[in-house]
């Protein structure tokens, strides 16, 4: 990696897990990390329970929209974090891949999304520590 590291979070619908991860990384790392998220089959909008759960921790995802996974986004990223996108996730030489096995929040209420959110926050904090050093 040269300069500012770049991270791409990928899940199937880009409506839950990858949106939460991108929200946490943006919130915690600010402009020190370039953050992208995408889905192999994007949904029409971000899961409302995810938006509500993230609002509880001060992160506003209301303006976010699911985005389609492109070769360009993957090629522009140093680290690609997959979250249950299966065989649809691209594999490019020279990229660092992490596979975070997390439950899918689709169809779940806020109470079920909270533990997923908290797990994602813990993982994102660990990733920031690897990329930039300890975070407060």
N, C-alpha and C positions, 0 to 999 in steps of 0.2 A: 504494500500500500504506500502510496505517496500522497502527501498532503492530508486532506480531510478524508477519513474513512467513509465508505458508502455502504449502507445496509438495505437489502430488499427483503421484506417479509411477504411470504406467499402462502395463501390458503385457497381453497376451492372458490368460495364466493366473495372473498375480500369484503366481507360484511361483519366479521366478528373478530376472530383471533388476530389476524394480521392487522386489522385496524387498531385493536387495543395495543399491540406491540409497537406499531408505528407511533401511536399517540404517546405512549410512555417514553420511547426513545427520543422523540422530539421534545417532550416536556423536560426530561431529565438531562439530556445532552445539549439541547439548544442547537446552535448552528455549528457545533464542533463535529457533528456527524450528519452526512446527507442521508435522508430517510425516504424510502419508497415502500409502497405496499401494492400488491396486485393479486388477482385471482385467475385461476385457470378457466373458471366459468362464473364471471362476476354476477352478483345479484343486482336487483334494481335499486337497493338502498342499504344503508348500514342498519343492522339489527337494532331495533328500538331498545331492547333490554341491555344491549352492549352500550348504547349511548347513555342510558340511565346509570348503569354501573360505573362508567367512566366519569360521569358528572359528579358522582359521589366522592371521587378522589381529585376533583378539580380539573379534569381534562375534558374539554368540549369537543365532541366528535360530530356535532349536528351538521356542520358544513361539509363533512367528508362524503365522498361518493366512491363506490366500488370501481376499480379500474381493471382493465384486462391486462394480463401478463404479456409482455412483449419481449422479444429478443433484446431490444435496445435497453430496456430497464435492467435486464439480467446482466448484459455485457457491461453496463455502466456501474455495476455494484461489486464491491470487494467481498462482501459476505452476503450469502443468500440463506435466509432462514425459512425452511419449509415447515408447514403446520398442517399436515394431513392432506396434501394435494396429490399424493400418490404418484402414478406414472406421468401425470400431466406436468410435473415440475421439470423445467429444463436442467440439463447438466452441461456446464461449460468448463473446459479445461482452465486451470489457473484460478478458479473461484473457490473460496472457502464455503463449505456447506455445513449447516447445522440443521438437524431435524428435531423439532420440538414436538413431541407427542402430547397433545392436549385434547381434551374433550371438545366437541363442536358445540358452541352455544346456540346454534340454530334451533328455534322452537322452544327455547328455555326462557324462564322468567329471570328477573334480576337476581333473586336469591341463588339460583343455580349458576348464574354468570359470575357472581362475586369471587368464588374460589378459583375460577379459571383466570379472572382478571388478576388476582393476587399472585397466582403462579407465574403469569406472564410478566408482571412487574419484577418479581424476583429474578427471573431469567434475563430480562432486559438489563437490570442493574449489574448482573454478572457479565453480560456482554460489554457493557460500558466500561467496566473495570478492566476487561481484557483489551479493549480498544484504546482507552484513554487514561486508565488508572482509576483508583478508588473514587466512588461518587458518594456524596453525603446523603 
